[in-house]
């Protein structure tokens, strides 16, 4: 649900402090946020924690959200007296809003994956989906996140060019490219900590 992103940094810090004080020793606390290094908002990658990183995000209506990096959430948890155990990212390939015009200009990756997983897919729709997955990314701000996203786009193009995958297996293979690490790249971010 991205709870951590729907609170201001000050509100999140206060909430984590309250959780640490009220939770039983040994309790696990899981916090979910929007990942800072999502391909949807590269202009935020270098912005500091706070209002400069808060954006309007369309859910049922536009709501303010604050993306986080794993190290930042871990630091907040430690500051509240908890011990971070693990950070995991999800939806690296295509966040929920990927391909919408109001975010960074991207190929319609999510729509392409959805199309390939639909059994009623037409040949033309399948070709369009494959083209979207094979589209190179445009320029991104320099840095490790850009290198990782360009590498993923290159690997998607290689999968599409292979032509041995049927639609659903291609979509699954694309999702399998998602990094297994907690390196801070992605759209959804989950950090788990233990209360001492």
C-alpha positions as CSV (number, residue, x, y, z in Angstrom):
1,X,0.0,0.0,0.0
2,X,3.0,2.3,0.1
3,X,2.1,3.6,3.6
4,X,5.5,5.2,4.2
5,X,5.2,7.2,1.0
6,X,1.8,8.6,2.0
7,X,3.2,10.3,5.1
8,X,5.6,13.2,5.2
9,X,9.1,12.3,6.5
10,X,8.3,13.9,9.8
11,X,5.0,12.0,10.1
12,X,6.8,8.7,9.2
13,X,9.5,9.3,11.8
14,X,6.8,10.0,14.5
15,X,4.9,6.8,13.5
16,X,8.0,4.6,13.6
17,X,8.9,6.0,17.1
18,X,5.4,5.2,18.3
19,X,5.6,1.7,16.8
20,X,9.0,1.1,18.5
21,X,7.7,2.2,21.9
22,X,4.5,0.2,21.8
23,X,5.5,-3.0,20.1
24,X,6.5,-6.1,22.0
25,X,10.2,-7.0,22.1
26,X,11.0,-9.2,19.1
27,X,8.1,-7.9,17.0
28,X,8.6,-7.5,13.3
29,X,7.7,-4.2,11.6
30,X,7.2,-4.1,7.8
31,X,7.1,-0.7,6.1
32,X,6.2,-0.4,2.4
33,X,7.0,2.7,0.3
34,X,7.3,3.8,-3.3
35,X,10.9,3.1,-4.3
36,X,13.0,6.2,-5.1
37,X,14.8,4.8,-8.0
38,X,11.7,3.9,-10.0
39,X,12.1,4.5,-13.7
40,X,8.9,6.6,-13.5
41,X,10.5,9.6,-11.7
42,X,14.3,9.8,-12.4
43,X,14.2,13.6,-11.8
44,X,13.7,12.7,-8.1
45,X,16.7,10.4,-7.8
46,X,19.1,13.0,-6.5
47,X,16.6,15.1,-4.5
48,X,17.0,15.1,-0.8
49,X,14.4,13.7,1.6
50,X,11.6,16.2,2.2
51,X,9.3,18.5,0.2
52,X,11.6,18.6,-2.8
53,X,11.0,14.9,-3.3
54,X,7.2,15.0,-2.7
55,X,5.2,14.5,-5.9
56,X,1.5,14.3,-6.9
57,X,0.6,10.7,-7.6
58,X,-2.6,9.5,-9.2
59,X,-4.5,6.9,-7.2
60,X,-8.3,7.5,-6.9
61,X,-7.3,11.1,-7.1
62,X,-4.0,12.9,-7.0
63,X,-2.3,12.5,-3.6
64,X,1.1,13.7,-2.4
65,X,3.6,10.9,-2.0
66,X,7.3,10.8,-1.0
67,X,9.5,8.0,-2.6
68,X,12.2,6.5,-0.4
69,X,15.5,4.6,-0.9
70,X,16.1,1.5,1.3
71,X,19.0,3.1,3.2
72,X,16.8,6.1,4.1
73,X,14.0,3.9,5.5
74,X,16.6,1.7,7.3
75,X,18.1,4.9,8.9
76,X,14.6,6.0,10.1
77,X,13.9,2.6,11.6
78,X,17.3,2.6,13.3
79,X,16.6,6.1,14.6
80,X,13.4,4.8,16.1
81,X,15.4,2.1,17.9
82,X,14.6,-0.9,15.6
83,X,17.0,-3.1,13.7
84,X,16.5,-3.3,10.0
85,X,16.6,-6.9,8.7
86,X,16.0,-6.8,5.0
87,X,15.0,-4.4,2.2
88,X,13.3,-5.7,-1.0
89,X,12.1,-4.0,-4.1
90,X,9.3,-5.0,-6.4
91,X,7.9,-3.9,-9.7
92,X,11.3,-2.9,-11.1
93,X,10.2,-3.7,-14.6
94,X,7.1,-1.6,-14.8
95,X,5.6,0.3,-11.9
96,X,1.8,0.9,-11.9
97,X,2.0,4.2,-13.7
98,X,4.7,3.3,-16.2
99,X,3.9,4.5,-19.6
100,X,1.5,7.3,-18.5
101,X,2.3,10.7,-20.0
102,X,2.4,12.5,-16.7
103,X,5.6,10.7,-15.7
104,X,9.0,10.2,-17.4
105,X,8.4,9.3,-21.1
106,X,8.5,5.5,-21.2
107,X,7.3,2.8,-23.4
108,X,4.0,1.3,-22.2
109,X,5.7,-1.6,-20.4
110,X,2.9,-2.5,-18.0
111,X,0.3,-2.5,-20.8
112,X,2.6,-4.6,-22.9
113,X,3.1,-7.2,-20.1
114,X,-0.7,-7.2,-19.5
115,X,-1.3,-7.8,-23.2
116,X,1.0,-10.7,-23.4
117,X,-0.6,-12.3,-20.4
118,X,-4.1,-12.0,-21.9
119,X,-5.3,-15.2,-23.6
120,X,-7.5,-13.1,-26.0
121,X,-4.5,-11.3,-27.4
122,X,-4.6,-10.6,-31.1
123,X,-1.5,-11.0,-33.3
124,X,-1.4,-7.2,-33.8
125,X,-1.7,-6.5,-30.1
126,X,1.0,-9.1,-29.4
127,X,3.3,-7.5,-32.0
128,X,2.7,-4.0,-30.4
129,X,3.4,-5.4,-26.9
130,X,6.7,-6.9,-28.1
131,X,7.7,-3.6,-29.8
132,X,7.0,-1.8,-26.5
133,X,9.2,-4.2,-24.6
134,X,12.0,-3.9,-27.2
135,X,12.0,-0.1,-27.2
136,X,15.2,1.4,-25.9
137,X,15.0,3.9,-23.0
138,X,15.7,7.5,-23.6
139,X,18.3,9.5,-21.8
140,X,18.3,9.3,-18.0
141,X,20.2,11.2,-15.3
142,X,23.6,9.7,-14.8
143,X,24.3,7.3,-12.0
144,X,23.9,3.6,-10.9
145,X,20.1,3.7,-11.2
146,X,20.3,4.7,-14.9
147,X,22.9,2.0,-15.6
148,X,20.7,-0.6,-14.1
149,X,17.5,0.6,-16.0
150,X,19.4,0.7,-19.3
151,X,20.7,-2.8,-18.6
152,X,17.2,-4.1,-18.0
153,X,16.0,-2.5,-21.2
154,X,18.8,-4.1,-23.1
155,X,17.9,-7.5,-21.6
156,X,14.2,-7.0,-22.5
157,X,15.2,-6.3,-26.1
158,X,17.3,-9.5,-26.1
159,X,14.4,-11.6,-24.8
160,X,12.1,-10.1,-27.5
161,X,14.6,-10.7,-30.3
162,X,15.0,-14.4,-29.2
163,X,11.5,-15.2,-30.6
164,X,11.4,-18.6,-28.8
165,X,9.0,-17.4,-26.2
166,X,5.2,-17.4,-26.6
167,X,3.4,-14.4,-25.2
168,X,2.9,-15.5,-21.6
169,X,6.3,-17.1,-21.3
170,X,7.9,-13.8,-22.6
171,X,6.0,-11.8,-20.0
172,X,7.2,-14.2,-17.3
173,X,10.8,-14.0,-18.6
174,X,10.7,-10.2,-18.5
175,X,9.5,-10.2,-14.9
176,X,12.3,-12.7,-14.1
177,X,14.8,-10.0,-15.1
178,X,13.9,-8.1,-11.9
179,X,16.9,-7.8,-9.6
180,X,16.8,-10.0,-6.5
181,X,18.8,-7.6,-4.4
182,X,17.6,-4.8,-2.1
183,X,19.7,-2.2,-3.9
184,X,17.0,0.4,-4.0
185,X,15.9,0.1,-7.6
186,X,12.2,-0.2,-8.2
187,X,8.8,1.1,-7.6
188,X,7.6,-0.8,-4.5
189,X,9.9,-1.1,-1.5
190,X,9.5,-3.2,1.6
191,X,11.7,-2.9,4.6
192,X,11.4,-5.3,7.6
193,X,12.9,-4.5,11.0
194,X,12.8,-6.1,14.4
195,X,12.0,-4.3,17.7
196,X,14.7,-5.1,20.2
